[in-house]
Amino acid sequence: MEHNPKDNEIDVSQIDLEKMKEKTAENPSLLPYAHTVGGAVIKPEDEGKIKGQAIQAMQEQTTIQMKQLYDQMQVLVEQAQNINRRIDISNRIYVAELRFSPIIGRTYYLYERENGEDVLSLIAPNEWGRSKKYQKHLATVKLLADHTWEILD
């Protein structure tokens, strides 16, 4: 049996254009399904699943960002606490007994006497030996150029 190429030809005069218009879309690219045999398969998605995944991704990302902010906040809180400690120690030094003129850049030692008065000294806690005169060592400090005190311990 021989194949005749004329067998595959379409007789254009037989085509009913009105029926064709009923069976075709004006904008096939807007159809919610593939409009040709070779078109991509379009499957309806579970909208709840899509939203659930989006919410989960959003929550993970915002949790990471909140942790970063919390960590930054912790650093700021520690810095504020250190400044408050410096203020407290500086105030105690400036009302403490001073029998010398402190020199910028030198290390000094702040003690509390048994009667509650503070004393700034040149002598370190480990240098007192048996003649320890003070109840409590409060801080080891260094006088800075702006006349604030850096706490060394």
C-alpha positions as CSV (number, residue, x, y, z in Angstrom):
1,M,0.0,0.0,0.0
2,E,1.5,3.2,-1.1
3,H,1.1,6.5,0.8
4,N,-0.3,9.3,-1.2
5,P,0.8,12.8,0.2
6,K,-2.5,14.2,-1.1
7,D,-4.3,12.1,1.5
8,N,-3.1,14.4,4.3
9,E,-4.2,17.6,2.6
10,I,-7.1,19.5,4.1
11,D,-9.8,20.8,1.9
12,V,-10.1,24.4,3.0
13,S,-13.5,24.9,1.5
14,Q,-14.8,22.3,3.9
15,I,-13.9,24.4,7.0
16,D,-16.7,26.0,8.8
17,L,-15.2,29.2,10.3
18,E,-18.1,29.9,12.6
19,K,-17.7,26.4,14.3
20,M,-14.0,27.0,14.5
21,K,-14.5,30.3,16.4
22,E,-16.6,28.5,18.9
23,K,-13.9,26.0,19.6
24,T,-10.9,28.4,19.8
25,A,-10.0,31.1,22.3
26,E,-9.3,34.7,21.5
27,N,-6.4,34.8,23.9
28,P,-5.2,31.2,24.4
29,S,-2.2,32.4,26.5
30,L,-4.7,33.4,29.2
31,L,-6.3,30.0,29.5
32,P,-5.7,28.2,32.9
33,Y,-4.7,25.0,31.0
34,A,-2.4,24.1,28.1
35,H,-4.0,25.0,24.8
36,T,-1.7,23.0,22.5
37,V,-0.5,19.4,22.5
38,G,3.1,20.6,23.2
39,G,2.0,23.2,25.8
40,A,3.2,23.1,29.4
41,V,1.2,21.1,31.8
42,I,-0.5,23.4,34.3
43,K,-1.6,21.7,37.5
44,P,-3.6,23.6,40.1
45,E,-1.6,24.1,43.2
46,D,-2.8,23.7,46.8
47,E,-3.2,27.4,47.8
48,G,-2.9,26.5,51.5
49,K,0.3,24.7,50.9
50,I,1.8,27.7,49.0
51,K,0.8,30.1,51.7
52,G,2.0,27.8,54.4
53,Q,5.4,27.6,52.8
54,A,5.6,31.3,52.3
55,I,4.6,32.0,55.9
56,Q,7.2,29.5,57.2
57,A,9.9,31.1,55.0
58,M,8.9,34.6,56.3
59,Q,8.9,33.4,59.9
60,E,12.4,31.9,59.5
61,Q,13.8,35.1,58.0
62,T,12.2,37.4,60.5
63,T,13.4,35.1,63.4
64,I,17.0,35.5,62.0
65,Q,16.6,39.2,61.8
66,M,15.1,39.5,65.3
67,K,18.0,37.5,66.7
68,Q,20.5,39.8,65.0
69,L,18.7,42.8,66.5
70,Y,18.6,41.1,69.9
71,D,22.4,40.4,69.8
72,Q,23.0,44.0,68.8
73,M,20.7,45.1,71.7
74,Q,22.7,42.9,74.1
75,V,26.0,44.7,73.0
76,L,24.3,48.1,73.6
77,V,23.0,47.0,77.0
78,E,26.5,45.8,78.0
79,Q,28.0,49.1,76.8
80,A,25.4,51.1,78.8
81,Q,26.2,49.0,81.9
82,N,29.9,49.6,81.5
83,I,29.3,53.3,81.2
84,N,27.1,53.3,84.3
85,R,29.8,51.5,86.2
86,R,32.4,54.0,85.0
87,I,30.1,56.8,86.1
88,D,29.7,55.2,89.5
89,I,33.4,54.5,90.0
90,S,34.3,58.0,88.8
91,N,31.9,59.6,91.2
92,R,33.2,57.5,94.1
93,I,36.8,58.5,93.1
94,Y,36.0,62.2,93.0
95,V,34.5,62.1,96.5
96,A,37.1,59.7,97.9
97,E,40.1,60.6,100.0
98,L,43.0,61.6,97.8
99,R,46.4,62.4,99.4
100,F,48.1,62.9,96.0
101,S,47.5,64.4,92.6
102,P,46.6,61.6,90.1
103,I,48.6,61.6,86.9
104,I,47.0,60.9,83.5
105,G,47.8,57.4,82.2
106,R,48.8,55.9,85.6
107,T,47.0,53.1,87.4
108,Y,45.4,53.5,90.8
109,Y,43.3,51.5,93.2
110,L,40.0,52.4,94.8
111,Y,39.3,50.9,98.2
112,E,36.5,51.1,100.7
113,R,37.3,51.5,104.4
114,E,35.5,49.8,107.2
115,N,33.6,53.0,108.0
116,G,32.3,53.1,104.4
117,E,34.6,55.9,103.1
118,D,36.4,55.5,99.8
119,V,40.2,56.0,99.3
120,L,42.2,56.2,96.1
121,S,45.6,54.6,96.5
122,L,48.8,54.0,94.7
123,I,49.2,50.6,96.3
124,A,47.8,47.5,94.6
125,P,45.8,44.9,96.6
126,N,48.6,42.3,96.4
127,E,51.2,44.9,97.7
128,W,49.6,45.5,101.1
129,G,51.0,42.4,102.8
130,R,49.7,42.0,106.4
131,S,49.0,45.7,106.9
132,K,45.9,45.7,104.8
133,K,44.0,48.9,105.8
134,Y,40.9,48.6,103.8
135,Q,37.8,46.4,103.9
136,K,37.2,46.1,100.2
137,H,39.0,46.7,96.9
138,L,36.4,48.3,94.6
139,A,38.3,48.8,91.3
140,T,41.7,49.2,89.6
141,V,41.5,52.3,87.5
142,K,43.5,54.5,85.1
143,L,43.1,58.2,84.7
144,L,42.4,59.2,81.1
145,A,43.3,62.4,79.4
146,D,39.7,63.7,79.6
147,H,39.8,63.1,83.4
148,T,37.5,60.2,83.2
149,W,38.5,56.9,84.7
150,E,38.9,53.6,82.8
151,I,38.1,50.6,84.9
152,L,40.8,48.0,84.4
153,D,39.3,45.2,86.5
